[in-house]
Every structure is written in C-alpha cells, then in structure tokens.
C-alpha cells in the first residue's frame, strides 16, 4: 500500500489559513466586546449616593455607572477607571474622588470606540520638563503588542501565536495644582483628547494628515503656510499653524464638553466707570473662556464656520442630531471717534447676525502681530452692539471721573466672536483700527 506524502506547501497553507481565521475571529470578538462595552456605557445609570454626572447638552456623556466602582479601584493617587485605563496622579491636591471628576469630565467629551484606546491619564502638579515651552497638556502614543496563542496541537505547534499591534494614547495634564476644580482643567482635557480622537481616525502621521479629507475641508492648501513641522523648535514657533493643533482645537469646538466651552462676560471702560468708579476691575483675558480663546489661530475660520467639517468629525462615531455648520455672516464692524469733557474715546459697533437674548457677542483686541491684548466687552443678542475704548469720563457732582485703557495707544486689530444659544460659534473678519 502506498501512502501519499503530505506536501509542505499544503501544510504551510493550512497554517496560514488558521492564522487568518484566528485573527478574524479575534477582531470580530474584540469589536463585539467593544461595542458591548460602549452600549453599556451609554445606557448606564449615573445616579449614585456618592457621585453624580449629568449629561451635557451636546456632550453625549457616557461611562460606566459610578455605582459599579469598587473601593479597590480608587486608591489615593491612582484611579482604575471602569473603562480599564488608570488615572495616575503625582499631585497631592488631585487624589481620590477628584480623579473620578477627571474621568467624568473626559467622558463628557463626545466620543466613540476610540476611547477604548486610552492607555492612561497622568496628572502632574507642575509644568512639563519634556517640552521647550510651558504647556498645559500633552498627548503621546505608545505601541503595545498582544499575542494570541493557538492551542491546536493537531494542526499547529503549541508555540505558534498571532501578533496584534495596538496604538494607545497617554494624556498628560500639567500645572494641575493651579486648579481647584475639574471645570478649570476641562479645556485642556478636551484638547488633549482631541489629539487622540483626530490622530486615531484620520491623521496618524504627517503623510496621512496631508492626504486626509480634513486637510481639504479645512482649506489648508489655501493658507500659504506650512502645517507640519520636522523639529520641536519649528513646531512651537508655528504652533498656531500646526495641522495637529488646529484639529485638536476643532475637536474642542465641535465635540468638547460644556465645561470645555465656558463663556465669560467682560466689561469695557464705560461699564467699569459706571459700575466700579474705574477701580477694582481687571479685564485680563481668561484663556479657558471660549468667547475669547476659541482657537489660537485668529486668521482662519472657526470650526463651525467650515462647511462639512462638523459632519466629517461626527462621521466616525454613531451620533444622532449632528449640528450643522453655520453660514458665513457679515458683522460690519465700524468705529466712531468721540469726545467728552476733553477726553477722547471710540465707539466700536457691529451688526448682529443673531438677536436672540441667549446669544453672546464679545469684542476682542489684538496687537498688530496678532497677539491678544485684552477682551473689550461682552453684550447679549438683545443689547446694543457697542464697545468703548480709550478714555471715557462723566461728571459726578463737582468732579470729573475718568476710566481709561491702553488700547488706543497704537494701531490695533479687533475681532467679534458670537456664541449662538446652542453653543455654535461665528467670528468677524479682523478689523484694523488706525488710532
């Protein structure tokens, strides 16, 4: 009797087939598990005797119910989150329940399956020693390898395994000892998560970023500027033009939590004169306020003003009721010179695309290099759109009271930011004032 010999090629083919099938099964199971975890997140009950988390208006807040957290998961400086990644704190100020606050705030940013690829969040009390400039947060990626072993001795050797790669993100939060509440750090949390979201879905590296639909939608080819940089020095020197930074800021504007998009009211010199007699008020800009700092680059449109950009960002996740982009608006800024009691001031006025009482307009002043000088004034949609700069005065009894600022000392640029009642934003073109 003749026994037919097994072909080596046939054996190799069988091994490769098993690996392919095993890999497919692994990824199928992994995706199902991920979807199940996300589904559990979205349907979880947030009520708890100890903690609570409310869904934001557009945030799609999600996360496992706090009630499932065990005492072992929250241990001083380390919080093992229900999603599997730890929040590690090196700050004595941010421990225990405050790490849960960071977790909840992270979840309040709109997200999808990509959140499962967070490796850890690190809370630092002071600044970073790793960058040349003072930063509030950083995002970095690490590559982890997983091996799936096949226990099929009749087909393949026991030692055979299938290697799977997974790129995970580390979010570092710096200068956290400067903050008392998570709301103060919300913008940084959203920005760093924005790096994770955008680099996970459409800009893994420079080549992918430049070839992405995002590059075209955002109009980078029309800016006449480099948007990717080869050195750290060049990156920080052109920070506001980096495609990665602009994308992260777009994420904050389009998908960030309500806490990451807080607005603040600012008074002009006339308001200060009337309300404070010219004293005890500072109009120093708070860089956590969206109506003054929606993005670093003041020369390009806001994210809500770019046609198709909102839909593109939301296209990677399952989300209903996606906001629409806003049509371009003309704010028609103008300036009128005034005098009172020998003092000179200027009225800066603008038209209002929205007259709803819930709309918020803020006039911001920049120097001729494009650096912010100060916010000038905030008005609501049903108020007169006017802001005063220079020196204003009034008679109180036999005295003349005055209030002044340094805006009119030299030429300036002005820009109006409009926050619609639903949170979407528009901005005016830069207005040049020749004082």
C-alpha positions as CSV (number, residue, x, y, z in Angstrom):
1,X,0.0,0.0,0.0
2,X,1.3,3.3,-1.0
3,X,0.9,6.3,1.5
4,X,0.6,9.7,-0.2
5,X,3.2,12.2,1.3
6,X,1.9,15.5,2.6
7,X,3.0,18.5,0.7
8,X,5.0,21.1,2.7
9,X,3.2,23.8,0.7
10,X,-0.2,22.4,1.8
11,X,0.8,22.4,5.4
12,X,2.0,26.0,5.3
13,X,-1.2,27.0,3.5
14,X,-3.2,25.3,6.3
15,X,-1.2,27.1,9.0
16,X,-1.7,30.5,7.3
17,X,-5.4,29.8,6.9
18,X,-5.7,29.0,10.6
19,X,-3.9,32.3,11.5
20,X,-6.1,34.3,9.2
21,X,-9.3,32.7,10.6
22,X,-8.0,33.1,14.1
23,X,-7.1,36.8,13.5
24,X,-10.5,37.4,12.0
25,X,-12.3,35.7,14.9
26,X,-10.2,37.7,17.4
27,X,-11.0,41.1,15.8
28,X,-14.7,40.1,15.5
29,X,-14.9,39.2,19.2
30,X,-12.9,42.3,20.1
31,X,-15.2,44.6,18.1
32,X,-18.3,43.0,19.6
33,X,-16.8,43.4,23.1
34,X,-16.0,47.0,22.4
35,X,-19.5,47.7,21.1
36,X,-21.0,45.9,24.1
37,X,-18.9,48.0,26.5
38,X,-19.9,51.2,24.7
39,X,-23.5,50.2,24.8
40,X,-23.2,49.5,28.5
41,X,-21.7,52.9,28.9
42,X,-24.4,54.8,27.0
43,X,-27.2,53.0,28.9
44,X,-25.6,53.2,32.4
45,X,-27.4,54.8,35.3
46,X,-25.4,57.7,36.6
47,X,-27.3,58.1,39.8
48,X,-25.2,57.5,42.9
49,X,-25.2,58.4,46.6
50,X,-21.6,59.4,46.4
51,X,-21.2,61.0,43.0
52,X,-23.2,62.2,40.1
53,X,-22.6,63.0,36.5
54,X,-25.1,64.9,34.3
55,X,-25.2,64.7,30.5
56,X,-24.3,67.9,28.8
57,X,-26.4,69.5,26.1
58,X,-24.3,68.1,23.2
59,X,-21.7,66.1,25.0
60,X,-23.2,62.6,24.7
61,X,-21.8,62.0,28.1
62,X,-21.1,58.3,28.8
63,X,-19.3,56.0,31.1
64,X,-20.0,53.1,33.3
65,X,-22.2,53.9,36.2
66,X,-20.2,55.2,39.2
67,X,-22.0,52.8,41.4
68,X,-20.1,49.9,39.9
69,X,-16.8,51.4,41.1
70,X,-15.2,49.4,43.9
71,X,-13.1,50.7,46.8
72,X,-10.1,48.9,45.4
73,X,-10.4,50.8,42.1
74,X,-10.0,54.1,43.8
75,X,-6.8,54.1,45.8
76,X,-5.4,57.5,46.6
77,X,-3.3,58.6,43.7
78,X,-4.5,56.0,41.2
79,X,-8.0,55.5,39.9
80,X,-8.5,52.4,37.9
81,X,-11.4,53.6,35.6
82,X,-14.3,51.3,34.6
83,X,-13.0,51.5,31.0
84,X,-9.8,49.8,32.0
85,X,-7.2,52.7,31.9
86,X,-5.8,54.3,35.1
87,X,-5.7,57.9,36.0
88,X,-2.4,58.4,37.8
89,X,-1.8,61.5,39.9
90,X,1.5,62.9,41.1
91,X,-0.3,65.8,42.8
92,X,-1.3,65.7,46.4
93,X,-4.1,68.1,45.5
94,X,-5.6,65.7,43.0
95,X,-6.4,62.4,44.6
96,X,-9.4,60.2,45.5
97,X,-12.7,61.4,44.3
98,X,-11.1,64.3,42.3
99,X,-9.6,61.7,39.9
100,X,-13.2,60.4,39.4
101,X,-14.1,64.0,38.5
102,X,-11.4,64.0,35.8
103,X,-12.7,60.7,34.5
104,X,-16.3,62.0,34.3
105,X,-15.1,65.2,32.6
106,X,-13.2,63.2,30.0
107,X,-16.3,61.2,29.3
108,X,-18.4,64.3,28.8
109,X,-16.5,65.0,25.6
110,X,-18.3,63.4,22.6
111,X,-16.5,60.1,21.8
112,X,-16.9,56.7,20.2
113,X,-15.0,53.4,20.3
114,X,-11.7,55.3,20.2
115,X,-11.9,55.9,23.9
116,X,-11.0,52.2,24.4
117,X,-7.5,53.1,23.1
118,X,-6.7,55.4,26.0
119,X,-3.7,53.9,27.9
120,X,-3.6,56.3,30.9
121,X,-4.2,59.8,32.0
122,X,-1.4,61.4,34.1
123,X,-2.0,64.3,36.4
124,X,1.1,66.4,37.1
125,X,1.2,69.2,39.8
126,X,3.6,71.5,37.8
127,X,4.8,72.1,34.3
128,X,6.4,69.7,31.9
129,X,10.2,69.2,31.8
130,X,9.9,67.5,28.4
131,X,9.0,70.5,26.2
132,X,10.7,73.7,25.4
133,X,7.6,75.8,26.2
134,X,5.1,75.9,29.0
135,X,2.2,73.7,28.1
136,X,-1.0,72.8,29.8
137,X,-1.1,69.2,28.5
138,X,0.5,66.8,26.1
139,X,-0.7,63.8,24.1
140,X,1.6,60.9,23.2
141,X,1.2,57.5,21.7
142,X,2.7,54.1,22.5
143,X,2.6,50.9,20.6
144,X,1.6,47.8,22.5
145,X,1.8,44.2,21.2
146,X,-0.6,41.5,22.1
147,X,-0.1,37.8,21.3
148,X,-2.9,35.4,20.7
149,X,-1.9,31.7,21.2
150,X,-3.5,28.9,19.4
151,X,-3.9,25.6,21.3
152,X,-4.5,23.3,18.3
153,X,-1.8,20.7,18.6
154,X,-3.1,18.5,15.8
155,X,-2.8,21.4,13.3
156,X,-0.1,23.8,14.5
157,X,2.7,23.8,17.1
158,X,1.9,24.8,20.6
159,X,4.3,27.8,20.4
160,X,2.6,29.4,17.4
161,X,1.0,32.8,18.1
162,X,-0.7,35.6,16.2
163,X,0.7,39.1,17.0
164,X,-1.6,42.1,17.1
165,X,-0.5,45.7,17.4
166,X,-2.5,48.4,19.1
167,X,-1.6,52.1,19.3
168,X,-2.7,53.6,22.6
169,X,-2.7,57.2,23.8
170,X,-1.3,58.7,27.0
171,X,-2.8,62.1,28.1
172,X,-0.6,64.2,30.4
173,X,-2.2,67.1,32.3
174,X,0.2,69.7,33.7
175,X,0.0,72.5,36.2
176,X,-3.0,70.9,37.9
177,X,-2.1,72.4,41.3
178,X,-3.1,75.7,39.8
179,X,-6.7,74.4,39.6
180,X,-9.2,73.8,42.3
181,X,-11.9,72.2,40.2
182,X,-12.1,70.0,37.1
183,X,-14.0,72.7,35.3
184,X,-10.8,74.8,35.2
185,X,-8.9,71.9,33.5
186,X,-11.8,70.9,31.2
187,X,-10.4,72.7,28.1
188,X,-7.0,71.1,28.5
189,X,-8.7,67.7,28.9
190,X,-10.8,68.2,25.8
191,X,-7.9,69.5,23.8
192,X,-5.6,66.5,24.6
193,X,-8.5,64.1,23.9
194,X,-8.9,65.9,20.6
195,X,-5.4,64.9,19.7
196,X,-6.3,61.3,20.5
197,X,-9.6,61.5,18.5
198,X,-8.2,63.1,15.4
199,X,-5.0,61.1,15.3
200,X,-6.9,57.9,15.8
201,X,-9.3,58.4,13.0
202,X,-7.7,60.5,10.2
203,X,-4.2,61.8,10.9
204,X,-2.0,59.1,12.3
205,X,1.1,60.7,10.7
206,X,2.1,63.6,8.6
207,X,1.5,61.9,5.3
208,X,-1.9,60.7,6.3
209,X,-2.8,64.2,7.7
210,X,-1.8,65.9,4.4
211,X,-3.8,63.4,2.4
212,X,-6.9,63.4,4.6
213,X,-10.3,64.9,3.7
214,X,-9.8,67.0,6.8
215,X,-6.9,68.8,5.0
216,X,-9.1,69.7,2.1
217,X,-12.2,70.6,4.1
218,X,-10.2,72.9,6.4
219,X,-8.6,74.6,3.4
220,X,-5.0,74.2,4.5
221,X,-3.9,74.4,0.9
222,X,-5.2,78.0,0.7
223,X,-3.3,79.3,3.7
224,X,0.0,79.5,2.1
225,X,1.7,78.2,5.2
226,X,3.4,75.0,6.3
227,X,1.2,73.0,8.6
228,X,3.6,70.1,9.5
229,X,7.0,70.6,11.1
230,X,10.1,68.4,11.4
231,X,11.6,69.8,14.6
232,X,10.3,70.6,18.0
233,X,11.6,74.2,17.6
234,X,9.8,74.7,14.4
235,X,6.6,73.2,15.8
236,X,6.4,75.5,18.8
237,X,7.5,78.5,16.7
238,X,4.5,77.9,14.4
239,X,2.2,76.3,17.0
240,X,-1.0,78.1,15.8
241,X,-0.5,76.8,12.2
242,X,0.1,73.1,13.1
243,X,-2.5,70.9,11.5
244,X,-2.4,68.7,14.6
245,X,-3.1,71.6,17.0
246,X,-5.8,73.1,14.7
247,X,-7.5,69.7,14.5
248,X,-7.5,69.3,18.3
249,X,-9.0,72.8,18.7
250,X,-11.6,71.9,16.1
251,X,-12.5,68.9,18.2
252,X,-12.9,71.1,21.3
253,X,-15.2,73.5,19.4
254,X,-17.3,70.8,17.7
255,X,-17.3,67.9,20.3
256,X,-15.9,69.3,23.5
257,X,-17.8,69.1,26.8
258,X,-19.9,72.1,28.0
259,X,-17.2,72.7,30.7
260,X,-14.6,73.0,27.9
261,X,-16.6,75.7,26.2
262,X,-17.4,78.1,29.1
263,X,-18.1,81.7,28.3
264,X,-17.4,84.8,30.5
265,X,-18.7,88.4,30.4
266,X,-16.2,91.2,30.1
267,X,-16.7,94.9,30.7
268,X,-15.4,97.9,28.7
269,X,-14.1,101.2,30.2
270,X,-17.5,102.7,30.4
271,X,-19.0,99.8,32.2
272,X,-16.1,99.9,34.7
273,X,-16.5,103.6,35.2
274,X,-20.3,103.3,36.0
275,X,-20.1,100.1,38.0
276,X,-16.7,100.3,39.7
277,X,-15.9,104.0,39.5
278,X,-13.0,103.0,37.4
279,X,-11.4,100.9,40.1
280,X,-11.2,97.3,41.2
281,X,-11.8,95.6,37.9
282,X,-9.4,93.7,35.7
283,X,-10.2,92.7,32.1
284,X,-7.3,90.2,31.9
285,X,-8.4,87.5,29.4
286,X,-9.1,84.1,30.9
287,X,-7.8,81.6,28.3
288,X,-10.3,79.0,29.4
289,X,-13.2,81.1,28.0
290,X,-14.4,80.1,24.6
291,X,-15.7,83.6,23.7
292,X,-12.2,85.0,23.9
293,X,-10.0,81.9,23.1
294,X,-12.0,79.7,20.8
295,X,-8.7,78.8,19.0
296,X,-5.1,80.0,18.8
297,X,-5.2,80.9,15.1
298,X,-7.1,84.2,14.6
299,X,-6.6,84.2,10.8
300,X,-8.7,81.2,9.9
301,X,-12.4,80.5,10.3
302,X,-13.8,78.8,13.4
303,X,-14.7,75.1,13.1
304,X,-18.5,75.8,13.0
305,X,-17.9,78.1,10.0
306,X,-16.2,75.5,7.8
307,X,-18.8,73.8,5.5
308,X,-18.9,70.0,6.1
309,X,-16.4,70.0,8.9
310,X,-18.8,69.2,11.7
311,X,-20.3,66.3,9.7
312,X,-16.8,64.9,9.0
313,X,-15.8,64.9,12.7
314,X,-19.0,63.1,13.6
315,X,-18.8,60.6,10.8
316,X,-16.5,58.3,12.7
317,X,-19.0,57.6,15.5
318,X,-22.6,56.8,15.9
319,X,-24.2,60.1,16.9
320,X,-27.7,61.4,16.2
321,X,-28.6,65.1,15.8
322,X,-25.3,66.2,14.4
323,X,-25.1,70.1,14.5
324,X,-25.0,71.9,11.1
325,X,-22.2,74.2,10.0
326,X,-23.1,77.9,10.1
327,X,-23.4,80.1,7.0
328,X,-20.9,82.9,6.7
329,X,-22.0,86.2,8.4
330,X,-21.0,89.8,7.9
331,X,-20.6,91.6,11.3
332,X,-19.9,95.0,9.6
333,X,-17.6,96.5,12.2
334,X,-17.2,100.3,12.3
335,X,-15.5,102.8,14.6
336,X,-16.6,106.4,15.6
337,X,-14.4,108.9,17.4
338,X,-16.0,110.7,20.4
339,X,-15.0,113.4,22.9
340,X,-16.4,114.1,26.4
341,X,-15.0,116.6,28.9
342,X,-11.9,116.9,26.8
343,X,-11.3,113.1,26.8
344,X,-11.2,111.0,23.6
345,X,-12.7,107.6,23.3
346,X,-14.0,105.5,20.4
347,X,-17.3,103.6,19.9
348,X,-16.8,100.3,18.1
349,X,-20.1,98.9,16.8
350,X,-21.1,95.9,14.7
351,X,-24.2,94.3,13.2
352,X,-25.8,91.2,14.9
353,X,-26.5,88.0,12.9
354,X,-28.5,86.8,15.9
355,X,-30.7,89.0,18.1
356,X,-31.7,86.2,20.5
357,X,-31.2,87.2,24.1
358,X,-29.2,84.0,24.6
359,X,-26.6,84.9,22.0
360,X,-23.3,86.3,23.3
361,X,-21.1,88.8,21.5
362,X,-17.5,89.6,22.6
363,X,-15.2,92.1,21.1
364,X,-11.5,91.2,21.5
365,X,-8.5,93.4,20.8
366,X,-5.2,92.2,19.3
367,X,-1.9,93.9,18.6
368,X,-0.6,94.3,15.1
369,X,1.3,91.0,15.5
370,X,-1.9,89.1,16.1
371,X,-1.3,88.6,19.9
372,X,-4.3,89.1,22.1
373,X,-4.2,92.4,24.1
374,X,-7.4,92.1,26.0
375,X,-11.2,91.4,25.7
376,X,-13.0,94.6,25.3
377,X,-16.7,94.0,26.0
378,X,-19.4,91.3,26.0
379,X,-23.0,92.0,25.1
380,X,-26.1,89.8,24.6
381,X,-28.1,89.5,21.4
382,X,-30.8,91.8,22.6
383,X,-28.4,94.5,23.7
384,X,-26.9,97.3,21.7
385,X,-23.7,96.1,20.0
386,X,-21.2,98.7,21.1
387,X,-17.9,98.7,23.0
388,X,-15.9,101.7,24.1
389,X,-12.1,102.1,24.1
390,X,-9.9,104.9,25.1
391,X,-10.7,107.3,27.9
392,X,-14.3,107.8,29.0
393,X,-15.5,110.4,31.5
394,X,-18.5,111.5,33.5
395,X,-19.4,114.2,35.9
396,X,-20.3,113.1,39.5
397,X,-21.2,116.2,41.5
398,X,-18.4,118.7,41.1
399,X,-15.9,116.1,40.0
400,X,-15.0,114.5,36.7
401,X,-14.4,110.8,36.9
402,X,-12.5,109.0,34.1
403,X,-11.6,105.5,33.2
404,X,-9.0,104.5,30.5
405,X,-7.2,101.6,28.9
406,X,-4.1,101.3,26.8
407,X,-5.9,100.1,23.6
408,X,-5.7,103.4,21.8
409,X,-2.0,103.9,22.4
410,X,-1.3,102.5,18.9
411,X,-2.9,100.7,16.0
412,X,-4.9,97.6,16.9
413,X,-6.9,94.7,15.4
414,X,-10.4,93.8,16.6
415,X,-12.5,90.7,16.2
416,X,-16.0,89.8,17.3
417,X,-16.9,86.3,18.5
418,X,-20.5,85.2,18.5
419,X,-21.6,82.3,20.6
420,X,-25.1,81.2,19.5
421,X,-27.6,79.9,22.1
422,X,-26.9,76.4,21.0
423,X,-23.1,76.8,21.6
424,X,-22.0,77.1,17.9
425,X,-19.7,80.0,17.1
426,X,-19.0,82.5,14.4
427,X,-16.4,85.3,14.2
428,X,-15.9,88.5,12.2
429,X,-13.0,89.3,10.0
430,X,-10.2,91.2,11.6
431,X,-11.0,94.9,11.8
432,X,-8.0,97.3,11.7
433,X,-8.2,100.4,13.8
434,X,-5.8,103.2,12.9
435,X,-5.7,105.3,16.1
